[in-house]
Amino acid sequence: MPEVTFYINPPVNFSFKEGDICHYITPNAFSGGFNTHTANTPMVTIGKCKKIQLIDYEGIIPNYNDTGVIGDNITNSSGTDNNVDTVKIICDTSEVANPPSANDFIFFSKDRRVNENNATGYYGKFTFKNNSREKAELFTVACDISESSK
């Protein structure tokens, strides 16, 4: 299967793992100090993440999956400090005509067959906080409750 390899700057979301689906979108507008996109900008699915490598100026930082952390500094088992300079991501792909470019926004999603998107248990508590001093509006909040057993 063909592969797409790209490099991004750390830090990377801690829940990003091998097997997640990578996507990108090209920003085409500038609003409020941020690069954004308009509704006519298509999302492009790159493919399933095959390999994630943390790289510092000395080379590849081993045991990425053992650390479970993607940040600016990681201490490995030998006790040496590794400054993560870049993150190399390799994805399996068969449909991407153009790989992401330098200014594209790259994001990921979980495989829905593996990762359920609901909470399980007897009790749930959620807190929504807005730390902005500007007016904000919450559009909707929903909860799905189903009996699992008697």
C-alpha positions as CSV (number, residue, x, y, z in Angstrom):
1,M,0.0,0.0,0.0
2,P,1.4,3.5,-0.8
3,E,2.5,5.7,2.1
4,V,2.5,9.4,2.8
5,T,5.1,10.8,5.2
6,F,4.9,14.2,6.7
7,Y,6.5,16.1,9.6
8,I,4.9,18.3,12.2
9,N,6.1,20.3,15.2
10,P,5.5,19.2,18.7
11,P,3.5,19.0,20.9
12,V,0.9,16.7,19.5
13,N,-2.3,15.7,21.1
14,F,-1.6,12.9,23.7
15,S,-4.5,10.7,22.4
16,F,-3.0,10.5,18.9
17,K,-1.9,6.9,18.3
18,E,-1.0,4.5,15.5
19,G,-4.1,3.3,13.9
20,D,-5.9,6.7,14.0
21,I,-7.2,8.2,10.7
22,C,-5.3,11.4,9.6
23,H,-7.0,14.2,7.7
24,Y,-6.0,17.7,6.6
25,I,-7.7,20.9,5.4
26,T,-6.1,23.9,3.7
27,P,-6.9,27.2,5.4
28,N,-8.1,29.8,3.0
29,A,-9.3,32.7,5.1
30,F,-7.9,34.9,7.9
31,S,-10.3,35.8,10.7
32,G,-9.8,37.2,14.2
33,G,-6.0,36.6,14.1
34,F,-6.4,33.0,13.0
35,N,-6.1,31.1,9.8
36,T,-9.5,29.5,9.1
37,H,-11.3,27.8,6.3
38,T,-14.6,28.5,4.6
39,A,-17.4,25.9,3.9
40,N,-16.2,25.3,0.4
41,T,-12.8,24.0,1.5
42,P,-12.9,20.2,1.4
43,M,-11.5,18.0,4.2
44,V,-9.0,15.4,2.7
45,T,-8.5,12.0,4.4
46,I,-4.9,11.0,4.3
47,G,-5.3,7.5,5.7
48,K,-4.6,5.3,8.7
49,C,-1.5,6.3,10.8
50,K,1.0,3.5,10.4
51,K,4.0,4.9,12.4
52,I,4.7,7.9,14.7
53,Q,8.3,8.8,15.4
54,L,9.6,11.4,17.7
55,I,12.8,13.0,16.4
56,D,15.4,15.1,18.2
57,Y,18.6,16.6,16.7
58,E,20.4,13.3,17.6
59,G,18.0,11.0,15.9
60,I,14.8,9.0,16.6
61,I,13.6,8.8,20.2
62,P,12.9,5.2,21.0
63,N,9.8,3.7,22.6
64,Y,7.2,6.2,21.6
65,N,4.4,3.8,22.4
66,D,5.9,3.1,25.9
67,T,5.9,6.7,26.9
68,G,2.4,7.6,25.8
69,V,3.5,11.2,25.8
70,I,4.1,13.5,22.9
71,G,5.6,16.8,24.2
72,D,8.6,19.0,24.0
73,N,10.8,17.0,26.4
74,I,10.8,13.2,27.1
75,T,13.1,11.4,29.4
76,N,13.8,7.9,28.1
77,S,14.7,4.8,30.1
78,S,18.5,5.5,30.0
79,G,17.8,8.9,31.8
80,T,18.9,11.1,28.9
81,D,16.8,14.1,28.1
82,N,15.4,14.1,24.5
83,N,14.2,17.4,23.1
84,V,11.6,16.6,20.5
85,D,12.3,18.7,17.4
86,T,9.8,17.2,15.1
87,V,7.3,14.4,14.8
88,K,7.4,12.1,11.8
89,I,4.1,10.5,10.8
90,I,3.7,7.8,8.2
91,C,0.2,7.0,6.9
92,D,-1.1,4.2,4.6
93,T,-3.0,5.8,1.8
94,S,-4.5,4.9,-1.6
95,E,-6.7,7.9,-2.3
96,V,-4.7,11.1,-1.6
97,A,-3.6,12.8,-4.8
98,N,-1.8,15.7,-3.0
99,P,-0.2,15.1,0.4
100,P,-0.5,17.9,3.0
101,S,1.6,21.0,2.5
102,A,3.4,23.2,5.0
103,N,0.4,25.4,5.9
104,D,-2.3,22.8,6.0
105,F,-4.1,22.0,9.3
106,I,-3.6,18.3,10.1
107,F,-6.0,16.5,12.5
108,F,-7.0,13.0,13.3
109,S,-10.0,10.9,14.2
110,K,-10.5,7.6,15.9
111,D,-11.8,4.4,14.2
112,R,-15.4,4.3,15.2
113,R,-15.5,0.5,15.0
114,V,-12.9,0.4,17.8
115,N,-13.6,3.5,19.9
116,E,-17.1,4.0,21.2
117,N,-18.1,7.6,21.7
118,N,-20.2,7.2,24.8
119,A,-19.5,7.0,28.6
120,T,-20.3,3.8,30.5
121,G,-21.1,3.8,34.2
122,Y,-23.6,4.7,36.9
123,Y,-22.6,8.4,37.3
124,G,-21.5,11.2,35.1
125,K,-20.6,14.7,35.9
126,F,-19.6,17.4,33.3
127,T,-18.3,20.9,33.8
128,F,-18.2,23.5,31.0
129,K,-15.9,26.4,31.6
130,N,-15.3,29.5,29.5
131,N,-12.1,31.3,30.5
132,S,-12.6,34.0,27.9
133,R,-13.7,37.5,28.9
134,E,-15.7,37.8,25.7
135,K,-19.4,36.8,25.3
136,A,-19.8,33.1,24.4
137,E,-22.8,31.0,23.7
138,L,-23.3,27.3,24.1
139,F,-25.4,26.0,21.3
140,T,-26.5,22.6,22.6
141,V,-25.7,19.9,25.1
142,A,-27.1,16.4,24.8
143,C,-27.1,13.2,26.8
144,D,-28.0,9.7,25.8
145,I,-29.0,7.2,28.5
146,S,-29.7,3.6,27.9
147,E,-30.3,0.7,30.2
148,S,-27.5,-1.9,29.8
149,S,-28.7,-4.6,32.2
150,K,-31.2,-5.4,34.9
